[in-house]
Amino acid sequence: MNQHDDHEHDASVPKRSPISRRLFLKGSSAAVAPSAAAATAATAATMGIAGSAAAQDATPAASPMAGMGSSNLAAGDTPVAFFSMSEAATVDALVSRIMPGSADDPGAHEARVVDYIDRQLGGANLGFDLKTYTQGPFLVTSDQTTPVEQSSARDIYVSIPVDTNLVSRYGFQSTMTPQQMYRRGIGFVDAYAQSKFQKNFVDLSTDQQDQILTDMAGDKAEGFNGPSGKGFFTQLRNDTIEGMFSDPMYGGNQNYAGWNLIGYPGAQSYYSADELKKGTDKKPRSLMQMMADEASS
């Protein structure tokens, strides 16, 4: 199945500008605020048990080709460090609609964002970028300033009320690891797609896929029980941005797709005074390539 726009090869339709995708990434942040998971002790316990069970039940099949379905992912370039083949196909389809592209105008699929996500999740730290405290108390967001007397509330060790605009200071907040979030989220996406269109996400038209993502972003997708539809969309969007624009050594941004899009030169040993003032036309270079160049010089 072609995961890009249906009219991509129609000569009568103007070619999509890279600027449109950059604006989409910028604009979607206004519609989807960063999600902070709020949990009481009971919710934390329930979600933690459910997440562990889901992770065990969703262990990838022994054969790396299992569940490949109608995806356009080939056996030679599909990540299997964490995802099963079918999970990788679904994530690739999801990020390909968040950041669409083509061979001539690369997006998330061409940049291999799914490889970046798979490497992150397949690492030794359960998908966390940094060591993260995953036990309660967890924060509960509020649009009001936290009252002083709340500091002596009897449930202080169950949850912490935090002003909404301060949420980002508290880092990752969830009873689930990123691994569990993806395992469960992928299942919820396909279940919701089946409920609306009687097909899995990878088998939908691009318009139908966009409708699923729109419902998730608006927190209107039903059946998402940890993570929420909005929470999983935000995770996907954040990881798409990271995979598009991080150094290729981490798996994404293949052929410097993201850096070429924004005109970023990557890892350079130095810039001349003139380049610092006027910019540079140096070709993008990864950290690995920089180290190899310096070792051979």
MARLUM-480363 format. One record per residue (C-alpha): x, y, z. Coordinates in steps of 0.2 Angstrom, whole numbers, padded with zeros to 4 digits, always signed. Example, Ala and Ser with C-alpha at 12.3 -4.5 7.8 and 13.67 -1.06 7.14 Angstrom:
2
+0062-0022+0039/+0068-0005+0036/
END
This chain:
297
+0000+0000+0000/+0006+0017-0004/+0008+0027+0012/+0009+0044+0004/-0004+0055-0003/-0015+0047-0016/-0012+0062-0028/+0006+0061-0027/+0010+0057-0045/-0004+0067-0052/+0004+0080-0064/-0012+0091-0062/-0009+0093-0044/+0004+0105-0039/+0019+0097-0030/+0019+0099-0011/+0031+0111-0004/+0043+0106+0010/+0037+0122+0019/+0020+0115+0021/+0026+0100+0031/+0036+0112+0042/+0021+0122+0045/+0011+0107+0049/+0024+0101+0062/+0024+0119+0070/+0005+0121+0068/+0000+0104+0076/+0008+0109+0092/-0005+0122+0095/-0019+0109+0093/-0010+0096+0103/-0003+0102+0119/+0011+0090+0127/+0002+0077+0137/+0005+0074+0155/-0002+0058+0162/-0011+0060+0179/-0014+0045+0190/-0021+0042+0207/-0014+0027+0216/-0028+0016+0210/-0026+0021+0192/-0007+0019+0193/-0009+0001+0199/-0022-0003+0186/-0012+0004+0171/+0004-0003+0177/-0003-0021+0178/-0012-0019+0162/+0003-0012+0153/+0014-0026+0159/+0002-0039+0153/+0000-0031+0136/+0019-0030+0134/+0020-0049+0137/+0005-0053+0126/+0012-0043+0112/+0029-0051+0111/+0034-0051+0093/+0033-0067+0084/+0049-0078+0081/+0048-0075+0063/+0053-0057+0058/+0042-0059+0043/+0026-0062+0053/+0012-0050+0051/+0020-0040+0037/+0003-0039+0028/+0002-0026+0014/+0014-0014+0020/+0027-0007+0008/+0041-0011+0021/+0054-0023+0014/+0062-0037+0024/+0079-0030+0022/+0075-0012+0029/+0062-0015+0042/+0068-0013+0060/+0066-0028+0072/+0075-0022+0087/+0059-0020+0097/+0044-0020+0085/+0037-0035+0076/+0036-0033+0058/+0017-0028+0058/+0020-0016+0072/+0034-0008+0062/+0023-0006+0047/+0010+0002+0058/+0022+0015+0065/+0029+0018+0048/+0012+0022+0042/+0007+0033+0056/+0023+0044+0055/+0021+0044+0036/+0005+0054+0038/+0012+0065+0052/+0026+0070+0040/+0021+0065+0022/+0034+0064+0008/+0040+0056-0008/+0056+0051-0016/+0058+0068-0022/+0052+0077-0007/+0057+0066+0008/+0046+0064+0023/+0046+0052+0038/+0045+0036+0028/+0060+0041+0017/+0070+0047+0032/+0067+0030+0041/+0059+0038+0057/+0053+0021+0061/+0071+0015+0063/+0075+0029+0075/+0059+0025+0086/+0063+0006+0085/+0081+0009+0091/+0076+0020+0105/+0063+0007+0111/+0075-0007+0109/+0089+0000+0120/+0093-0005+0137/+0083+0009+0146/+0065+0003+0140/+0064+0017+0128/+0068+0032+0139/+0081+0044+0133/+0087+0047+0151/+0085+0037+0167/+0068+0042+0173/+0059+0040+0189/+0043+0030+0185/+0035+0027+0202/+0022+0039+0210/+0017+0051+0216/+0012+0057+0199/+0006+0075+0195/-0012+0080+0191/-0013+0095+0180/-0023+0110+0185/-0027+0127+0177/-0027+0135+0195/-0013+0140+0206/-0010+0126+0219/-0016+0132+0236/-0004+0132+0250/-0015+0120+0261/-0013+0107+0247/+0005+0104+0254/-0002+0096+0269/-0016+0086+0260/-0018+0068+0265/-0016+0062+0247/+0001+0071+0245/+0010+0055+0242/-0003+0049+0229/-0003+0064+0217/+0004+0081+0215/-0007+0095+0209/+0004+0105+0196/-0001+0121+0187/-0003+0117+0168/+0010+0129+0162/+0023+0120+0174/+0020+0103+0168/+0036+0102+0156/+0047+0105+0171/+0042+0088+0178/+0048+0077+0164/+0041+0061+0158/+0025+0057+0168/+0017+0040+0166/+0014+0024+0174/+0019+0016+0157/+0036+0015+0150/+0038+0021+0132/+0039+0002+0126/+0022-0001+0134/+0015+0015+0127/+0019+0010+0110/+0014-0008+0112/-0003-0003+0119/-0005+0012+0107/-0002+0002+0091/-0015-0010+0097/-0028+0004+0101/-0024+0012+0084/-0029-0004+0074/-0044-0008+0085/-0050+0010+0082/-0047+0008+0063/-0057-0008+0063/-0071+0000+0072/-0072+0014+0060/-0067+0006+0043/-0066-0012+0047/-0047-0013+0042/-0031-0011+0051/-0022+0006+0050/-0009+0001+0036/-0023-0005+0025/-0033+0012+0025/-0033+0025+0012/-0023+0041+0017/-0039+0051+0020/-0045+0037+0032/-0028+0037+0040/-0028+0056+0042/-0045+0054+0050/-0039+0042+0063/-0024+0054+0067/-0036+0069+0068/-0047+0060+0080/-0032+0055+0091/-0025+0072+0091/-0042+0079+0096/-0044+0066+0110/-0060+0059+0101/-0053+0042+0097/-0062+0029+0107/-0055+0014+0115/-0038+0021+0120/-0036+0016+0138/-0018+0021+0143/-0011+0029+0133/-0025+0041+0128/-0027+0044+0109/-0021+0062+0112/-0006+0056+0122/-0001+0043+0109/-0002+0055+0095/+0009+0067+0105/+0022+0054+0108/+0021+0049+0089/+0023+0067+0084/+0037+0071+0096/+0047+0055+0090/+0044+0060+0072/+0052+0077+0075/+0066+0069+0084/+0069+0055+0070/+0068+0068+0056/+0080+0080+0063/+0092+0070+0075/+0109+0065+0068/+0108+0050+0056/+0119+0039+0068/+0103+0037+0079/+0094+0028+0064/+0083+0042+0057/+0086+0057+0046/+0093+0045+0032/+0101+0054+0018/+0100+0070+0028/+0081+0071+0024/+0077+0082+0039/+0093+0093+0038/+0091+0096+0019/+0073+0102+0023/+0078+0115+0035/+0095+0119+0028/+0105+0113+0043/+0124+0108+0039/+0125+0095+0053/+0142+0091+0062/+0155+0103+0055/+0173+0105+0062/+0173+0124+0061/+0165+0139+0052/+0174+0153+0045/+0170+0171+0051/+0161+0174+0035/+0151+0158+0036/+0146+0163+0054/+0139+0180+0047/+0131+0175+0031/+0128+0156+0033/+0136+0141+0024/+0133+0131+0009/+0142+0116+0016/+0134+0099+0013/+0126+0091+0029/+0138+0079+0038/+0134+0067+0052/+0144+0065+0068/+0150+0048+0062/+0156+0055+0045/+0165+0070+0054/+0174+0058+0065/+0179+0047+0050/+0185+0062+0040/+0195+0068+0054/+0203+0051+0057/+0208+0050+0039/+0215+0067+0038/
END
